[in-house]
Amino acid sequence: MGAIVDSIAKCDVIEPTILAAHQIASGGNWVRLEFRRDAGWSGHAVETHLKNRYGIEIHGRGFTFPTEQYPGGTLFFHAKRRVGKARPAAWIEYILLRDLRLPLVVPIDPRNVAWAAGKGVIPGRRRKGNRAQRRFIKSVLQL
């Protein structure tokens, strides 16, 4: 049975074709976040955690068949690489490392490993309101 599954996995032309069409249609702005299936989290559990806790919706969730490198196979989903100055894919990678202890197969931002290991302020987090609003609130609080 394993030989049949391996041969089917090697003949998979549908997924790469869909991914290539998706990349062309989006201008190459999507990145694939992939993690090991035997890491202790299901794709549904990761998707639910990101949606309920952070309001992040992921797209194109799927899996790969077992290979020599990853005997249990991998799970993956897609996220936007960049939206304006924001980098949602790197932010999701940080969340996966920090909250779920779930390393990606191919890291998006190597700094996330160091940031997730430390305790402190989440990098890239912006304060709400502009500088004038913060100054006004600060001056009112000092009265």
C-alpha positions in Angstrom: 0.0 0.0 0.0 2.9 2.4 0.9 4.4 2.0 -2.6 1.1 2.9 -4.2 0.7 6.0 -2.1 4.4 7.0 -2.8 3.9 6.6 -6.6 0.7 8.6 -6.5 2.5 11.4 -4.5 5.3 11.5 -7.1 2.7 11.9 -9.9 0.9 14.8 -8.3 0.7 17.5 -10.9 -2.6 19.1 -9.7 -1.2 20.8 -6.5 1.8 22.4 -8.2 -0.4 23.6 -11.1 -2.9 25.1 -8.8 -0.2 26.8 -6.7 1.5 28.2 -9.8 -1.8 29.6 -11.1 -2.5 31.1 -7.7 0.9 32.7 -7.6 0.4 34.2 -11.1 -3.0 35.5 -10.3 -1.9 37.1 -7.0 1.3 38.5 -8.4 3.4 36.2 -6.3 2.2 37.7 -3.0 1.3 34.4 -1.4 3.6 32.2 0.6 3.2 28.6 1.7 3.5 28.0 5.5 4.3 24.3 5.9 4.8 22.3 9.1 5.2 18.6 10.0 2.0 16.6 10.4 3.5 14.7 13.3 4.1 17.9 15.3 1.0 17.4 17.4 -1.4 19.9 15.8 -4.0 19.2 13.1 -4.6 21.7 10.3 -8.0 22.4 11.7 -6.6 23.1 15.2 -4.1 25.6 13.8 -6.7 27.3 11.7 -9.1 27.5 14.6 -6.4 28.9 17.0 -5.4 31.6 14.5 -9.0 32.5 13.7 -10.3 32.6 17.3 -7.4 34.2 19.1 -6.0 36.5 16.5 -8.7 36.9 13.8 -6.4 35.5 11.1 -8.0 33.7 8.3 -5.8 31.3 6.3 -6.3 30.0 2.8 -5.6 26.9 0.8 -5.1 24.4 3.7 -3.8 21.0 2.6 -1.4 18.2 3.2 1.5 16.4 1.5 2.1 12.7 1.3 4.8 11.1 3.4 8.3 11.4 2.0 11.8 10.2 3.1 12.5 13.6 4.6 9.1 13.9 6.4 7.8 10.4 7.1 4.5 11.7 8.5 4.0 14.1 5.7 3.3 17.8 6.2 0.4 20.2 6.5 0.3 23.6 4.8 -1.7 26.7 4.2 -1.2 29.9 2.4 -0.9 33.5 3.7 -0.1 36.8 2.1 3.6 37.7 2.1 3.1 41.4 2.2 0.1 43.8 2.6 1.5 47.3 2.4 4.2 47.5 5.1 2.7 44.6 7.1 4.0 41.1 6.7 1.2 38.7 7.6 3.1 35.5 6.8 6.0 36.4 9.1 3.5 37.4 11.8 1.7 34.0 11.5 5.1 32.2 11.6 5.9 34.1 14.9 2.5 33.1 16.4 3.0 29.5 15.4 6.4 29.5 17.1 5.4 31.4 20.2 2.0 30.0 20.9 2.0 26.5 19.4 5.7 25.7 19.4 5.3 24.7 15.8 8.3 25.3 13.6 7.9 25.6 9.9 9.6 23.4 7.3 10.9 26.5 5.5 11.3 29.5 7.8 9.9 32.8 6.5 11.8 35.1 8.8 14.8 33.5 10.7 14.5 36.3 13.4 11.1 34.8 14.5 12.9 31.9 16.1 14.9 34.2 18.4 11.9 36.4 19.1 9.6 33.5 19.9 12.1 32.1 22.3 12.3 35.3 24.4 9.6 36.7 26.6 8.7 40.3 25.8 6.9 42.6 23.5 5.8 41.1 20.2 7.9 42.6 17.4 6.1 44.7 14.9 3.2 45.5 17.2 1.9 49.0 16.7 0.4 51.3 19.2 -3.2 52.4 18.5 -3.7 56.0 17.6 -1.3 58.5 16.1 1.4 60.5 18.0 -0.8 63.5 18.5 -3.5 61.4 20.1 -1.1 59.7 22.4 0.4 63.1 23.4 -3.0 64.5 24.2 -4.0 61.5 26.3 -0.7 61.6 28.1 -1.2 65.3 28.9 -4.7 64.7 30.2 -3.5 61.9 32.4 -0.8 64.2 33.9 -3.4 66.8 35.0 
